[in-house]
Amino acid sequence: MDFLDPLLLARWQFGLTTLYHYLFVPLTLGMALTVAIFQTVWHRTGNVKWLHLTQLFGKIFLINFAMGVVTGIVQEFQFGMNWSSYSRFVGDIFGAPLAFEGLLAFFFEATFIGLWIFGWDRLPRRLHLASIWAVAFGSTLSAYFILAANAFMQNPVGYTINAEAGRVELTDFWAVLTNPVVLAAFPHTLFAAFMFAGAVVIAVSAWHLSRGQHIETMRSSLKYGLWFTIITFGLTALSGDQLSLVMVDTQPMKMAAAEALWHTACGADASFSLFSIGTPDGTAEVWSLRVPYLLSFLSTHSFDGCVEGLHDLQVLYEQQFGAGFDYMPIIWVTYWSFRWMIGLGAASTLIAVAGLWVTRKSAKRPVAPWMWKIAIWAAPLPLLGSLVGWVFTEMGRQPWIVFSLMLTEDGVSPSVPGWTVLISLIAFTLIYAALAVVEFGLILKAAQKGPAPLPEPGSPEADAPSPTSTTVY
């Protein structure tokens, strides 16, 4: 292996920076909605504890949003630096949704974030509430445009090939925005992000409740986080089922790789392995724990459906795209990332269900300290599930950078030497490590400080619909 191979280093760098940036995306999406819900409850009830929760998780949201903006900028530069051939080939299409994301969604979101931060004592309460809902809408819209750009790489639509210019050109922007892949991937990504926000709310609440702090306030946020995680997991699973159907239609090789299915199988033979041990080269199975018919149902919504195998698809792709090339992704990566994605999300949900049970009103025993620790340390599970889900999505598309149109090896910059990519890779790794320490430290400090204490019962502040001053930023 050539460790100065520009293609290898460019892929590692883009993978590193993309996954690092995505650390902040789910919390931004989920926490924007959570803060909007908390502020709405305060607006409707006048109960000051919901204002304090709005302010606490609003701080966490703003810290995370700022870090996401900083790390996201790097992505744009890499397209021109390390992937110039790809940018020239697909820029006419890929740039359109990204332009909408930057010029429309991001500036919309940033404007209303400013209004929300500085408008506590300056805007009417309803208008101020509307501003945080606008932030939640803007962040969601931003995610949609980015996913639309990614969906073109998974399933190219709305284009024509200009053979003379050597690139694809946009013919139908609406087709790009309504790509079946983005219509399925968007809700799946969004609900998974909401799961992580719910897990963070659970962790913060559990930390304070384990220490006997802010009991009334944190009980409310804990119950919200538990139910929010459970409900959004159900929605994530349902949307994931729809995404798997689209994946079978648009990228059957990826679905076969998710199961390491080497030969086409139907019905009971199209089983789903919960755990499998194979030979080192990945071409044979030693032992596996399987559920009959499940892969068939997931792929076709029929227990008698057929799922194409890797070898059969390899023959088909050689006929379509040219012989003498391996069109399979790295099977062990797709196989295990698919299972870790499901397993981590399910584990987080089981913990939330257990949390509802042990904190129910009729519970006779207090919550054990070790249970609170599990609730705290389980916070990253949905995020890790999302990360490995993206590893599956992008690695499962390989060896294509744009499925059926451009191979990844053809998209790298031809004139960039490997040593320059290595230097920037090391630099980004060190910078991002430092930023991670700063990000975690700031969020941890805000979370441990907790909400403002509730006013004493019977005091004028307790009876007022809003506190005397709500300025916290």
Residue pairs with C-beta under 8 A, 6 or more apart in sequence:
1 8
2 8
2 418
3 9
3 418
3 422
4 417
4 418
4 419
4 422
5 418
6 82
6 412
6 413
6 416
6 417
6 418
6 421
7 408
7 409
7 412
8 418
9 418
9 421
9 422
9 425
10 78
10 82
10 83
10 412
10 413
10 416
10 421
11 408
12 425
13 78
13 82
13 421
13 424
13 425
13 428
14 78
14 82
14 83
15 394
16 425
16 428
16 429
16 432
17 71
17 74
17 75
17 78
17 428
17 432
18 75
18 390
19 387
19 390
19 391
20 71
20 432
20 436
21 68
21 71
21 72
21 74
21 75
22 386
22 387
22 390
23 383
23 387
23 436
24 64
24 65
24 67
24 68
24 71
24 439
25 68
25 143
25 193
26 192
26 193
26 195
26 196
26 197
26 382
26 383
26 386
27 60
27 61
27 64
27 193
27 196
27 197
27 200
27 383
28 61
28 64
28 65
28 68
28 139
28 193
29 139
29 140
29 143
29 190
29 193
29 194
29 197
30 193
30 194
30 195
30 196
30 197
30 198
30 200
31 57
31 60
31 61
31 64
31 197
31 200
32 61
32 132
32 135
32 136
32 139
33 136
33 194
33 197
34 57
34 61
34 197
34 198
34 201
34 224
34 228
35 54
35 57
35 58
35 61
35 132
35 136
36 129
36 132
36 133
36 135
36 136
37 224
38 50
38 53
38 54
38 57
38 221
38 224
39 50
39 51
39 54
39 129
39 132
40 129
40 133
41 47
41 50
42 48
42 50
42 51
42 53
42 54
42 466
43 125
43 126
43 129
46 464
46 465
46 466
48 454
48 455
48 461
48 462
48 464
48 466
48 467
49 216
49 217
49 220
49 451
49 454
50 220
51 466
51 467
51 470
52 217
52 451
52 452
52 454
53 217
53 220
53 221
53 451
55 451
55 452
55 470
55 472
56 204
56 446
56 447
56 450
56 451
57 201
57 204
57 221
58 116
58 132
58 472
58 473
59 446
59 472
59 473
60 200
60 204
60 443
60 446
60 447
62 113
62 117
62 473
63 439
63 442
63 443
63 446
64 439
64 443
65 113
67 435
67 438
67 439
70 435
71 432
71 435
74 428
76 98
79 86
79 87
79 94
80 87
81 413
81 416
81 424
82 412
82 413
82 416
82 421
83 401
83 411
83 412
83 413
84 413
84 414
84 416
85 410
85 411
85 412
85 413
85 414
86 401
86 402
86 406
86 410
86 411
86 412
87 94
88 166
88 167
89 166
89 167
89 168
89 402
89 405
89 406
89 411
90 152
90 153
90 167
90 168
90 402
90 405
90 406
91 167
92 167
92 168
92 169
92 170
93 152
93 158
93 159
93 168
93 169
93 170
93 176
94 149
94 152
94 153
96 170
96 173
96 176
97 145
97 146
97 148
97 149
97 152
97 176
97 177
98 145
98 146
98 149
100 145
101 142
101 145
101 146
101 149
104 141
104 145
105 138
105 139
105 141
105 142
105 144
105 145
106 138
106 142
108 134
108 137
108 138
108 141
109 134
109 135
109 138
109 139
109 141
109 142
110 138
112 131
112 132
112 134
112 135
112 138
113 135
115 123
115 128
115 131
116 128
116 131
116 132
116 135
117 473
118 473
119 127
119 128
119 131
120 128
120 470
120 471
120 472
120 473
121 469
121 470
121 471
123 131
125 466
140 190
143 186
143 189
143 190
143 193
144 182
144 186
147 182
147 185
147 186
147 189
148 176
148 177
148 179
148 182
150 182
150 185
151 176
151 179
151 181
151 182
151 185
152 158
152 159
152 176
152 179
152 402
153 397
153 400
153 401
153 402
153 403
154 181
154 250
154 251
154 393
154 397
154 403
155 179
155 180
155 181
155 246
155 250
155 251
155 403
156 168
156 402
156 403
156 404
156 405
157 172
157 175
157 176
157 179
158 170
158 171
158 172
158 173
158 174
158 175
158 176
158 179
159 168
159 169
159 170
159 171
159 172
160 168
160 169
160 171
161 167
161 168
161 169
161 405
162 168
162 169
168 402
168 405
170 176
180 246
180 249
180 250
181 246
181 247
181 250
183 246
184 239
184 242
184 243
184 245
184 246
185 243
185 393
187 235
187 239
187 242
188 236
188 239
188 240
188 242
188 243
189 386
191 232
191 233
191 235
191 236
191 239
192 232
192 236
192 345
192 382
192 385
192 386
192 389
193 386
194 228
194 232
194 235
195 229
195 232
195 233
195 236
195 345
195 348
195 349
195 382
195 385
196 382
196 383
196 386
197 228
198 224
198 225
198 226
198 228
198 229
198 232
198 352
198 382
199 225
199 229
199 348
199 352
199 378
199 379
199 380
199 381
199 382
199 383
200 225
200 379
201 221
201 222
201 224
201 225
201 228
202 222
202 225
202 226
202 229
202 352
202 355
202 375
202 378
202 379
203 375
203 376
203 377
203 378
203 379
203 447
204 218
204 221
204 447
204 450
205 218
205 219
205 221
205 222
205 225
206 222
206 372
206 375
206 376
207 372
207 376
207 447
207 448
208 214
208 218
208 450
209 215
209 218
209 219
209 222
209 367
209 372
210 367
210 369
210 372
210 373
210 376
213 450
214 450
214 451
214 453
214 454
216 454
217 451
217 454
218 450
218 451
219 359
222 355
222 359
223 356
223 359
225 352
226 352
226 355
226 356
226 359
227 352
227 356
229 348
229 349
229 352
229 382
230 349
230 352
230 353
230 356
233 345
233 346
233 348
233 349
233 352
236 345
237 345
241 298
244 255
244 298
244 299
245 299
245 300
245 301
247 254
247 255
248 255
248 299
248 300
248 307
250 403
251 396
251 397
251 403
252 308
252 313
253 310
253 313
253 317
253 327
253 328
253 329
253 396
254 329
254 334
254 396
254 397
255 299
255 307
256 307
256 308
256 309
256 310
256 313
257 310
257 328
257 329
257 331
257 334
257 335
257 396
258 334
258 335
258 338
258 392
258 396
259 272
259 273
259 295
259 307
259 335
259 338
260 273
260 276
260 278
260 282
260 285
260 310
260 331
260 332
260 334
260 335
261 270
261 295
261 307
261 309
261 310
262 283
262 309
262 310
262 311
263 309
263 310
263 311
263 312
264 306
264 307
264 308
264 309
264 312
265 271
265 295
265 296
265 306
265 307
265 309
266 296
266 304
266 305
266 306
266 307
267 293
267 296
267 303
267 304
267 305
267 306
268 292
268 293
268 296
270 293
270 295
270 296
270 299
270 305
270 306
270 307
271 290
271 291
271 292
271 293
271 294
271 295
271 296
272 290
272 291
272 294
272 295
272 298
273 288
273 289
273 290
273 291
274 289
274 290
274 291
274 339
275 288
275 289
275 339
276 285
276 287
276 288
276 289
276 335
277 285
277 286
277 287
277 288
278 284
278 285
278 286
278 332
279 285
279 286
282 331
282 332
293 303
295 307
296 302
296 303
296 304
296 305
296 306
296 307
297 303
297 305
299 305
299 307
300 306
300 307
308 316
310 328
310 331
313 327
314 326
314 327
314 328
317 327
318 324
318 325
318 327
320 404
321 327
321 404
325 399
326 399
327 399
329 395
329 396
329 397
329 398
329 399
330 395
330 398
333 391
333 392
333 395
334 392
334 395
334 396
337 388
337 389
337 391
337 392
337 395
338 392
340 384
340 385
340 388
341 385
341 386
341 388
341 389
341 392
342 385
343 385
344 381
344 382
344 384
344 385
344 388
345 381
345 382
345 385
347 378
347 381
348 378
348 381
348 382
348 385
351 374
351 375
351 378
351 381
354 371
355 371
355 375
357 363
358 367
358 371
359 367
397 403
398 408
399 407
399 408
399 409
400 406
400 407
400 408
401 407
401 408
401 410
401 411
402 411
454 462
455 461
455 462
455 467
456 462
461 467
461 468
